[in-house]
Amino acid sequence: MNIGKKIKVLRAEKGVSQQQLADLINKTRTLISHIEVTSKVNFYTLNEISSALGVPVSYFTDDNFDNLVEETKVNYSNLSEKVKKLERENELLNEIIQNQKEIITQLKDKLDK
């Protein structure tokens, strides 16, 4: 039996609806339905589901992790560099805006004279 079917059967045995399971793990009912139909789930979510239903992860996998979706690894050092670059660009844009305001003020003063 695949992971999705095992989740569905155990959930039904315990009298837990898809919405109730979703609420227990802070996910959507649509995601629970998708997992039950496709058997595609990342390990983190499967771990949450197993905890919510009171069984070990191995109950669903039988040590077969073929259907687990690999989570994307985030390189936080790159994100930090990008944030710094965006902050600098924001500073430069604010300087440009300030310069434009000063130019407009000077032009208004000249027109008023």
VOKEVEX-314838 format. One record per residue (C-alpha): z, x, y; residue in three letters. Coordinates in nm, 4 decimals. Layout:
<Z: Z; X: X; Y: Y; res: ALA>
...
***
This chain:
<Z: 0.0000; X: 0.0000; Y: 0.0000; res: MET>
<Z: -0.0902; X: 0.1374; Y: 0.3449; res: ASN>
<Z: 0.1482; X: 0.1905; Y: 0.6363; res: ILE>
<Z: 0.0401; X: -0.1212; Y: 0.8281; res: GLY>
<Z: 0.0835; X: -0.3501; Y: 0.5294; res: LYS>
<Z: 0.4235; X: -0.1971; Y: 0.4498; res: LYS>
<Z: 0.5387; X: -0.2585; Y: 0.8067; res: ILE>
<Z: 0.4136; X: -0.6171; Y: 0.7978; res: LYS>
<Z: 0.5772; X: -0.6933; Y: 0.4620; res: VAL>
<Z: 0.9120; X: -0.5356; Y: 0.5516; res: LEU>
<Z: 0.9117; X: -0.7037; Y: 0.8918; res: ARG>
<Z: 0.8481; X: -1.0415; Y: 0.7247; res: ALA>
<Z: 1.1180; X: -0.9784; Y: 0.4629; res: GLU>
<Z: 1.3663; X: -0.9113; Y: 0.7404; res: LYS>
<Z: 1.2535; X: -1.2180; Y: 0.9361; res: GLY>
<Z: 1.1420; X: -1.0146; Y: 1.2355; res: VAL>
<Z: 0.8377; X: -1.1288; Y: 1.4339; res: SER>
<Z: 0.5858; X: -0.8869; Y: 1.5802; res: GLN>
<Z: 0.7211; X: -0.9679; Y: 1.9264; res: GLN>
<Z: 1.0801; X: -0.9040; Y: 1.8193; res: GLN>
<Z: 0.9849; X: -0.5684; Y: 1.6668; res: LEU>
<Z: 0.7877; X: -0.4799; Y: 1.9785; res: ALA>
<Z: 1.0884; X: -0.5659; Y: 2.1956; res: ASP>
<Z: 1.3182; X: -0.3553; Y: 1.9767; res: LEU>
<Z: 1.1045; X: -0.0448; Y: 2.0276; res: ILE>
<Z: 0.9859; X: -0.1175; Y: 2.3845; res: ASN>
<Z: 0.6216; X: -0.1589; Y: 2.2851; res: LYS>
<Z: 0.3794; X: -0.4510; Y: 2.3009; res: THR>
<Z: 0.3188; X: -0.7132; Y: 2.0352; res: ARG>
<Z: -0.0487; X: -0.6187; Y: 2.0528; res: THR>
<Z: 0.0359; X: -0.2622; Y: 1.9501; res: LEU>
<Z: 0.2419; X: -0.3846; Y: 1.6537; res: ILE>
<Z: -0.0495; X: -0.6059; Y: 1.5449; res: SER>
<Z: -0.2922; X: -0.3148; Y: 1.5834; res: HIS>
<Z: -0.0704; X: -0.0889; Y: 1.3717; res: ILE>
<Z: -0.0365; X: -0.3521; Y: 1.1012; res: GLU>
<Z: -0.4141; X: -0.4069; Y: 1.0880; res: VAL>
<Z: -0.5376; X: -0.0471; Y: 1.1173; res: THR>
<Z: -0.2384; X: 0.1493; Y: 0.9813; res: SER>
<Z: -0.2933; X: 0.3962; Y: 1.2655; res: LYS>
<Z: 0.0316; X: 0.4974; Y: 1.4308; res: VAL>
<Z: 0.1745; X: 0.8125; Y: 1.5817; res: ASN>
<Z: 0.4834; X: 0.9626; Y: 1.4235; res: PHE>
<Z: 0.7045; X: 0.8866; Y: 1.7231; res: TYR>
<Z: 0.6243; X: 0.5142; Y: 1.7098; res: THR>
<Z: 0.6536; X: 0.5049; Y: 1.3303; res: LEU>
<Z: 0.9960; X: 0.6661; Y: 1.3633; res: ASN>
<Z: 1.0985; X: 0.3955; Y: 1.6125; res: GLU>
<Z: 0.9697; X: 0.1219; Y: 1.3815; res: ILE>
<Z: 1.1520; X: 0.2661; Y: 1.0823; res: SER>
<Z: 1.4772; X: 0.2846; Y: 1.2800; res: SER>
<Z: 1.4365; X: -0.0728; Y: 1.4052; res: ALA>
<Z: 1.3738; X: -0.1991; Y: 1.0520; res: LEU>
<Z: 1.6498; X: 0.0155; Y: 0.9004; res: GLY>
<Z: 1.4450; X: 0.2321; Y: 0.6659; res: VAL>
<Z: 1.3496; X: 0.6006; Y: 0.6610; res: PRO>
<Z: 1.0001; X: 0.7007; Y: 0.7753; res: VAL>
<Z: 0.9253; X: 0.8044; Y: 0.4174; res: SER>
<Z: 0.9460; X: 0.4358; Y: 0.3196; res: TYR>
<Z: 0.6148; X: 0.3854; Y: 0.5016; res: PHE>
<Z: 0.4461; X: 0.7175; Y: 0.4337; res: THR>
<Z: 0.5435; X: 0.8155; Y: 0.0788; res: ASP>
<Z: 0.4996; X: 1.1646; Y: 0.2222; res: ASP>
<Z: 0.1369; X: 1.0789; Y: 0.2997; res: ASN>
<Z: 0.0782; X: 1.1343; Y: 0.6693; res: PHE>
<Z: -0.3010; X: 1.0841; Y: 0.6641; res: ASP>
<Z: -0.2939; X: 0.7747; Y: 0.8873; res: ASN>
<Z: -0.0629; X: 0.9162; Y: 1.1494; res: LEU>
<Z: -0.2378; X: 0.9634; Y: 1.4811; res: VAL>
<Z: -0.1842; X: 1.3057; Y: 1.6313; res: GLU>
<Z: -0.0172; X: 1.2891; Y: 1.9682; res: GLU>
<Z: -0.1772; X: 1.4720; Y: 2.2550; res: THR>
<Z: 0.0189; X: 1.7769; Y: 2.3541; res: LYS>
<Z: 0.0750; X: 1.8067; Y: 2.7259; res: VAL>
<Z: 0.0651; X: 2.1478; Y: 2.8838; res: ASN>
<Z: 0.3266; X: 2.1051; Y: 3.1546; res: TYR>
<Z: 0.2622; X: 2.4429; Y: 3.3113; res: SER>
<Z: -0.0909; X: 2.3268; Y: 3.3979; res: ASN>
<Z: 0.0474; X: 2.0028; Y: 3.5384; res: LEU>
<Z: 0.2901; X: 2.1959; Y: 3.7552; res: SER>
<Z: 0.0064; X: 2.4049; Y: 3.8954; res: GLU>
<Z: -0.1995; X: 2.0923; Y: 3.9641; res: LYS>
<Z: 0.0933; X: 1.9243; Y: 4.1405; res: VAL>
<Z: 0.1397; X: 2.2308; Y: 4.3641; res: LYS>
<Z: -0.2312; X: 2.2306; Y: 4.4450; res: LYS>
<Z: -0.2235; X: 1.8598; Y: 4.5307; res: LEU>
<Z: 0.0842; X: 1.9085; Y: 4.7483; res: GLU>
<Z: -0.0929; X: 2.1884; Y: 4.9372; res: ARG>
<Z: -0.4054; X: 1.9737; Y: 4.9799; res: GLU>
<Z: -0.1850; X: 1.6938; Y: 5.1109; res: ASN>
<Z: -0.0289; X: 1.9306; Y: 5.3635; res: GLU>
<Z: -0.3735; X: 2.0407; Y: 5.4798; res: LEU>
<Z: -0.4906; X: 1.6818; Y: 5.5145; res: LEU>
<Z: -0.1824; X: 1.5977; Y: 5.7201; res: ASN>
<Z: -0.2569; X: 1.8959; Y: 5.9463; res: GLU>
<Z: -0.6143; X: 1.7736; Y: 5.9927; res: ILE>
<Z: -0.4897; X: 1.4247; Y: 6.0779; res: ILE>
<Z: -0.2438; X: 1.5660; Y: 6.3291; res: GLN>
<Z: -0.5183; X: 1.7780; Y: 6.4892; res: ASN>
<Z: -0.7458; X: 1.4734; Y: 6.5106; res: GLN>
<Z: -0.4690; X: 1.2746; Y: 6.6815; res: LYS>
<Z: -0.4205; X: 1.5511; Y: 6.9358; res: GLU>
<Z: -0.7943; X: 1.5659; Y: 7.0067; res: ILE>
<Z: -0.8082; X: 1.1867; Y: 7.0525; res: ILE>
<Z: -0.5107; X: 1.2003; Y: 7.2898; res: THR>
<Z: -0.6777; X: 1.4769; Y: 7.4953; res: GLN>
<Z: -1.0048; X: 1.2849; Y: 7.5095; res: LEU>
<Z: -0.8257; X: 0.9694; Y: 7.6234; res: LYS>
<Z: -0.6481; X: 1.1691; Y: 7.8955; res: ASP>
<Z: -0.9808; X: 1.3088; Y: 8.0187; res: LYS>
<Z: -1.1404; X: 0.9637; Y: 8.0211; res: LEU>
<Z: -0.8483; X: 0.8205; Y: 8.2178; res: ASP>
<Z: -0.8916; X: 1.0819; Y: 8.4948; res: LYS>
***
